[in-house]
C-alpha cells in the first residue's frame, strides 16, 4: 500500500488559513504522519482536517481515503489547558432517539495550581451543525434533533473544554456517533416452510453425510442488519447441520434406524442480526428407514478460495471417501454436477480437485459442485463443494477516522500518528 495526502490542509469550520499552509505530510511507505514546518497557532485554527489516501500497486491502482483530524493545544498545556482522557470517543445511538436524550458525558480536568478548576464545555461542530447540545458546567451531551439514518448514518462532532478564567486555553475531543437501525420485527418462517416440516421428513439410513434433507426460510420486515436472518439448528443427536445463510439442512453424522426408534428431532432458530436480536424457532423431525449404506466422505462440505487469474491446474483441495462402516474399499471419483457451466475445475481419479481454466470473477464469482464416489459394489456417495473466485479490492482502513492532539510548538519531523491500511490483494 502507498500512502499520499492532498496538497492542502483545511479548517473544518472554514477558518481562513495563511496562504500556502501545508504543515503535515504522510510517509508513502509507512503511513506515518509528520509535521513539515510550523503548524501555526490556535489563532489560525484549533483543528486541521486532512485526508490520507491509500493506494495499491495494481494496474489500474485501487484507492481508499480516510479523514484525519489533528487537534491543536496551547503550549502551556499541563498548567492551563483542560485535558480529556481520550482524543476520540465512539457512541452508538438508536436512530429513533428523541431530541433532548442523553448521548455522552464529556469529562476534562484542569491541573493549574491555585485555580478554581472551572471548565466550560461547548460544541465545536463539524459534520452536522446543531445536532447536539452540551451542558457548559457538567459536560453532558444531549440530542437536539430527530435523526435521519438513511441520509446521515454517522455524525462527527467535537466537544470543546475551555479554561473558564483563561478562555484562550482549551482542548477538543472528537465524538463519533453511529446511528443504529431500530429492530421492531421478529423473523417469521414462511408458510411453505411450516407446511413442509409439519410431518417427519423421510430419510434413508444409508444417506451420506452432507445429504440435503430440506431447506427452511424465514423473513424479517426490518431494514439493514436488523432484517438479515441467520439460521441455527440444535439436535440431541447432533446428526444434522444447517447453512446459516441459506437455511439448507444436511446430515452431519451417520444416521441409524435403531436409535431414537428411527425418529430424530431438531429445532431450527431464525435470528436477525440486530444489536438486540429477535428470533423464532421451528421444531422439525426426520424418520430414518433401514437401507444399504453408501460411501461417505471425510468432510461434510468442501470449500476453497482462489484468486482470479490463477494458473490452470492450481490445486484446490482433495476429497477422500470411505465405506459407511469403514470397510476397506476402492473408490472412483467424478463430478456429478457443476454450476455454472463450463465447469472451472476438474477432479482426478485420486480425488484431487484443480482448476481447469484460468478463472475470472467477472465470468463466474463462484462454482457449486456435487462430487461423487462409487465403490466396487456400485454404491454411490455424493458431497457438496463450493469454490470462490476472489477479486482484487481496494485497501481497507481498520477504523473510520484518525485523530491526534499536538502541541502548537511541536518540532519539525515529530511523529504525529501512524495511518495503516490493509491491502485486500496481498500481491499488489
N, C-alpha and C positions, 0 to 999 in steps of 0.2 A: 504494500500500500504506500502511495506517495501522498504527502500532505501539502496543502497550499492554503493561502489566506488572501482574500481580495485586497486590493491596494489601498483601501481607505477604511479608517475606523470611524465610528459614529456614536453619537449620544442618543440613547433610546428616547429621551424626552425632546429631542430636536434642538438641544442647546448647540449654539454655534461653536465649533472648534476652530482654533487658529489654522490658517491655510497650511496644507502640506503635512498635517499631523498624521503620522503612522507610527505609533510608539511600540508596536508589537510585531513579532514575526513568528512563524512556526517552522521548525526544522522539518524538511521534506521527508527525511528518513525515519525519525523517531517520534514526531508529533509533539515534541517539547516546545512550548510557547515561551518566548523570552522577550524582554524589552529590547528595543533597538535604539533608544535615546530617551530624552526626558519625557515623562508621562504627564507633565503639566501639574496642575494643582486642582484643588476642589473648585477653584473659580472657573476652570474650564468645564469640567463635568465630574460628578461623583461616580459615574458608571460608564464603562465602554462596552459597546455591543459589537462583537466580532463574529465572523463566520469562518469556520475551518472546513475545507473540502478534502475528502479522502478519495483518491482515485486508484484503481488497479492499473496494471500494466498491459491489459489486453488491447486488442485492436478490433473495434474502437474501444477506448477505455470507458469503464463504468464509474460513476461518481455518487457519493453521498455527502450531504452537508449537515453541519450541526452548529447550533448557536453557542457562543462562548461569551460569558459576561465577566468583565473584570471590574471589581468593586474597589473604589479608592477610599483610603482613610487618611486622616491627618497625621503628620509626622509625630506629633506628641501623643501617640495612641495610648500608651499604657497609663497615662496620667489623666487625660481629659476626655478621651473618646469612649463612648459606650461600646461594650463588646458583646456580641451574640455568641452563643456556644456552638454555632454551626453557620457555615456560609449559606447553605440552602436547606429547605425543608419541603418534603413531599406530603401532600394531603389528598385523600380521595373523598369525594362528596357524592351523594345521590343526586342525580340530575333533577329530581323534583324537590330539592331542598328549598325551603321557603325563605324569603327575604328576612333579615334580622336573625338568622340562625348562626350558631357558633361554628367557627371554622378552625381556629387555632389561636393559642395564646403565645405571643412573642415575649421573650424574656431577654433583656440585655442588662449588663452590670456596669457600674462605673466605679473605678478604683481610685479616683482622685482624692488625695488626703485633705482633711478638714472641709470636705464638701458635704452638702446635704444629700448628695447622691440622688438627685431627682432627674428622671429621664422622661422625655416626652416622645410618644410614638405617633407616627403618621404613615400614610400610604404614599409610596413613591411609585406610581403606577407605570406599567409598561404595556402589556398586550391587550388589556381590556379595562378602560377607564371606568371608574365609578362602580366597579363590580363588588368592592369590599369597603368596609369601614374598619377603623381600629380605634379603640378607646385610648386616648392620649396618655392616661395615667396607668392603666392596667395592662395595655398591650393586647387586649382581647380583640381578635379579628372576627367580624361577622359579615354576612352577605348583605348586599344592598338591593340585588335584583333577582328576578327569576331567570334561570339559565336555559339556554337552548343548546343541548348537547350535540344536535345534528350539525349546527354551524360552528360551535366552539367547544370541542371535546376537552381541550386543555387550556389553562389560563396561567400565565406567568406574571407575577407582580412582585414588588419589593416593599419590605417593611423598613421604615427609617426610624432609628433610635437617636435622639438628639439630646445633648447635654443641655438641660433646661436653662442653666445660668451662663453657659458659654455655647450658644447655638451654632457657632462656627465649627464645633466638633460634633460629628455624627457618624454613624455606621449604617450599612444596608444589609439586609438579609433577603435572599431570594425565596419566594414562596411559589411552589409549583403545585397547581390544583388540577386534579383529574376528575372529570365528571363521569359517574358510573351509571350504566343503564339500569333502570328500575325493573326488578323481577316481579311481575304480577301474575304470571300464568304458570300452571303446572303441566308438565308433559302428559299427553294423553295417547294411549295406544289406539291405533286405527281399528275400525270395526272389522276389517278383514283379518287383522292380526288376532283379535279376540275370538273371532269365529273359527279360524284355522286351528287354534290351540285349545278349543273347548274340550275336545276329546283327546286321549293319548295318541301321540304320533307313533306309527308302527315303524320299527327299525330291526334289521336282521342282526343276529349275534355276530355274524361274520363281517359286518360293516367295518371298514377300516378307519383308523384314526384320521381325522380331518374330513370325514364324510359330512356333507351338508345335510342337516336334518330339517331346517326351516329358517325363515327369516322373520323377525319382528320389526315393526315400525311404529314410531310414536312421533307426534308433532307438538310444538310449543309455539304459542302465538306471540311470544316476546321477540324483541329485535336483538341483533348482535349476539354476543356470547350468552345472554340470558335466554335466547331462543335456540341455541345449539344443544342438541341432545346427544348424550353418550350412553351406551348400554353396558350393563354388568350382569353377571349371572352367578348365582350361588346354588350349589347342589350338594347334598350329603355324600353322594358317591364320588364327586369330583370328576365325573366321566364326561363332562361337556365344557365347552368354552364358547364365548360369543365375541364376534368382532365389535369392538366398542363403537365403531363409526357406522358400519352398515347394518348391524343387528343380525348378521348371519350366525346361526348356531351350528356348531360342529362337534364331532366326537373328539374327546381329548384322551380317553383311555379305553382299554378293552372292555366291551360290554359282555355280560354273561346272563343268560336267561335263568340260571339257577339262583341269582341274587335278587333280593327285594321282590321275590315272586315274579320276576320279569318286569316289574313296573318301577322305572326310575323317575324321580321327581326333581324339579328345579324351580327357581324363581328368577325371573328377569326383571331388572330395575332400569327404568329410563330416567336419567338425571340431567337437568340443564346445567350450564356452566357459569351460573351467576355467582357472585361473591357469597351470597346466601342462597344455596341451590334448593330447588324443589324437585321432587321425584314421584314416580308412580311405579307400582310393581304388578307383575302378571305371573301367576302360578302356571307352570306347564308340566307335562309328563310325557314319558316315552315307554312304549311296550316293546320289550326285546324278545324276539322269537328265536328259537333254536335253528341253526343252519350251519353249512360248511364254512370254514374260515378262509380268508383270502390274505395275501401278503399285506404287511403293514410297513410303514417307513420309520426311520429314526428321528423324524421331525414331523410335527403336525402341520407345518406350513413352512415353505422355504421362501426367503426373501433375499434380494441383492440390490445394491445400488451401483450404477456405473456412469461415469461421466460421458456426455455426448462426445463423439469423435474418437472413442476408444478403438483400438485396432481390432480387426477380425480375430476370432479365436481367443479373445480375452477370457480367462477363467472367471466364472461367476460363483458357482457352488457345486457341490457333489451331493447326489441323493443315494441313499442306501436302503434297500428293502430287506426284510427278514420274515420268516414264517410266523404266522399268528401265534403258534405255540413254541416258537424258537427252534423248530426242527431244521437241520441243515438242508438248504435248497439253493439251486442256482436260479438267477432271475434275468429276464430280458427286459431292457428299459426302452421306452418310447414316449414321444409327446402325443398325448391323446387329443389335446386341443390347445390352441394358441390364439389369443386375440390382442391386438388387431393382426391382420394378415397384410403382407407376408410376415411370417414369424421372424423375429430378430435373433433367436437363439437356436442352438442345436443341442441334442442330447446324445452322448456317446453310449456305447454298449457297456461301459464301466460305470455309468451314472454321472459322468462329468457334464455339466451344463456350461457352454461357452457361447460367445457372441457369434452370430452367423454373418452379420453385415456390420458396416460402420454405422452406428446408431446416431440418430439426430432427434433431439427432443421435440423440435417443431413438427416432425413427421409422426412420432409416437412417443409420448412422455412416459408411458408405462406399458408393460406386457403382462397379461394374466394367463397363466399356464395351468393345465392339468397334465401331470406326468403319470405314466403308468409303469407298473412292474408285473410281469407274468411269470409264474413258476412253472415247473415241468409238468404239473397236472392241469394246467390251463386256468388256474385261479388268477384273477386279475385284481390288483390293488391300485388305487389312484391317490394322488396327493396334489394339493394346490401349491402354486408358487406365484410370486409376483416379482417383477423386475422394474425398478425405477430408473429412468434416464435423466440424469441431473444436468441442469443448465447452469450457466455462469450467472452469478448475481453480483450486485454492487457491494462494496464494503459496508459493514454494519457497525454502528457505534453501540456500546453497551448501555448507554443512558441517553435521555432526551436532550440534555444540555449540560454544559460545564460552567462552573463559576469559581472565582478565586478572589481573595482580598489581598491587595498590595499596598505598601506604604508609598506615599507620593514622592518620597526621596529615594526610592529604590534604585540601586546601582544598575548601570547598563550591563546586560548579559545575565542578569539574575533569572533563574528559572521561576516562572510563574505557576505553571501547571503542565501536565502531560496529557495530550489527547491521544486516544488509541481507538483504532477501528480494526475489525477482523475481516479479512478477505473471505468471501464465500468460496471462491475457487482458489485454493491454496497454490495452484501452479502459476497464477498470473500476478 
